[in-house]
Amino acid sequence: MNIEKTILALKKNNYEVSFFKTSEDAAQYLESRLNGECIGFGDSQTMFNMNLFDRFSSHNKVVDPKHCKAEATFRDTAIKCLTTDIFFTSVNALSETGEMVNIDGTGNRVAGSLFGHKKVYFVVSTNKIEPTLEAAIWRARNIAAPSNAKRLGIRTPCAVKGDRCYNCSSPDRICNGLLIYYKKMSNTDMEIVLIDEKLGF
């Protein structure tokens, strides 16, 4: 894993990149940049590990499908996330050549990362770095997705066996779409917050 090479490749692909040795340093950096903002969250175990919802909620309005109000549904809350000024998510894998990969079952996470916000932050740990795009796709399908399925308690083959993607047709399948970010999307500021810890899947 070559972190410096990855950062240079991401910058070449027009992303702003901030690198931190610890998740606490990264969280403090993000808190200092956000005040009075309307922030949407895409599902991310990395962000959950960092307790970003509670940290941001003290001085921002945070919309997160994981924290639906009693009268709101997941769908209603996820749709609201698409119209916030700021959007936060992670990725399942990134390559040393500067591409990022996300898998999604419902589509709210990848939709929010592509369009409609003033700025998108990708909070990513270095354990997700792979040498090539092909290896990053393999990681997303065979490591990240089975781990997430197991976390969610669903009964897909990958969750039950926990070893790889079985390309199943289960109604509970969480890998219905795969998105490759080749470059930064036009007309939206995007920042990669890269953390040298093992976080998420």
N, C-alpha and C positions, 0 to 999 in steps of 0.2 A: 504494500500500500504506500503510495507516494502522495502525501498530502500537498506538498508544494506544487507538484505537477498538476494536481486536481484543481487547486485554487487558480493557478495561471490559466488553465483551460476554461474554467467557469468565467473568469474575467474576460477572456477572449471571446466568449459567447455572450458578452454584454451584460452579465450579472454583476451587481455589487456584491462583494464577498467580505464578511467579517469573520475572523477566526478567533476562537477562544479555547483555552486549555481546559476550562471547567464549565459545567452547566450553570453554576452559580454566577460566574462572571458574565456569561451570555444573558442570563435572566436580568441581572442588574443593568446591563447595557440596554436591553429592550425596554425595561421599565423607564429608564431615563429618557427614552425617545418617544414615549407614548403618554399623552396626558389629555383627557377630555375627548378621546377618539371613540368612534363606533367601530368595533373590531369583530370580525367573524372568524370562527374556528372551523377547520376541517379536522376530521378524526385523526388523532395522532397520539400514539403511545409515548413518543418522545416528549411532546408538550405536556402530557399528563404526568410523566416522570418529573418534569421541571415545575409542576404546580403553576403553570402560567395563567390558568383561568382565575385562580384566587389572587395572584399577584397583580394581574391587570385590572381585575374588577374593582379594586379599591379606588381607582382614579380614571376609569374608562367604562364605557358601556360595552359589555362583551356578550355576543350572541353565540351560543354553542349548543348544537343538538344533544350533546351529552348532559347538558344542564337545562333541559326543557322545563318551562314553568308548567304548573299543574294543568292549566287549560290548553296548553299548546301541544301539538303533535310533533314528532320528529320531522315530518315533511314541512310543516309550517315553519319550524325553526330553521331548518336547512335552507329553505327558500329565502328567509330573511338574511342569512349569512351571505347570500349572493349579492346583496345590495349594500353591504357595509363599506366604509371608506378604506378600511385595512382588512386584509385577510391573512390568516396564519394557517400553515399546514406543514407537513414534512414530505419526504419521499421515501419510497421503499428501497431505492438504490440509486447511486450515482457512479459515473465512470471517471477514470483519470483523464479521459478525453473530453470531459465537460458536458456530457449528456446526463439527464436525470430520468428516472422511471417511476411511475406510479401505477398501482393496480387499484381498481375501485369496483364495488359491487352495486352501489346505488347511483353513483355519479356525482354526488354533491361535492365531494372533496376535489375531484379533478376539475369540475365546472368552476368552482370558486377560485381555483388557482390560475385560470386562464384569462378571465376578462371581467371587467365591471368595477374594479377597485382602483383607488389611487395608488396603493402599494400592496404588494404581496411579499410576505416573509416566508421563506422555507427554512425551518429549523431542523438541522440534519447533523447526526453524529457520524464520526469518521469510520465506525464499524460498518457503515453501509457503502463504503467506497470499494469499487471493483476495477480491475485494470482496463476493461473494454466495455463497450455498450452491450455486447452479447452476454458477457458475464453479469452485467448489471440486470439485464432482463431475466437471466437464470436465477439470480438471487431473489428478485422480486417474486417470481413464481414459486420457487422451491424452498425459500427460507422465510421471507417476510409474510407471504400470504398464508401458508400453513400455520405459522405462529399466531397470526392475527385470528384465524379461524378458531384455533384452539382457545385463545383468550376469550373469544365471544361465546364459547360453549356450544358451537353448532356441530352438526353431525355429518360434515363432509368427509370424504375419505382422507383428505390431507390433514384434517384436524384429528381424526381418530388415530391415524398412524403417525402423524407428526413428522413425516420424513421427506415428502416431496409433493408436487402438483400431480394430480391424477386426471386433469382435464375432464372433470366430472360434469354431469348434467343435473346435479342436485339443485332443488329450488332454493337452498340455503347458500349456494355458491357465492363467494365474495369477490371473485376475480372475473367479473363480467366485461370489464374494459381495461385495456392497458394503454397508458399514455407515455409517449417519449417526448421529453422536452429537449429538442435539439439546440435551441437558442432561446434567449429571453424573448417573451412576447412583445410585440410592438405596442407603444402607447401606454404601457404600465410599468411603473418602477418595480423592480424585483430584487430582493436581497437574499442571499444565502447566508444564514448564520450557522457556521460550521463549528462543531464542538468536538474536541478531542477526548471523548468519553464513549463508552458503550451505552447507548440509550435506545429505547424502542426495539423494533425488530428489523 
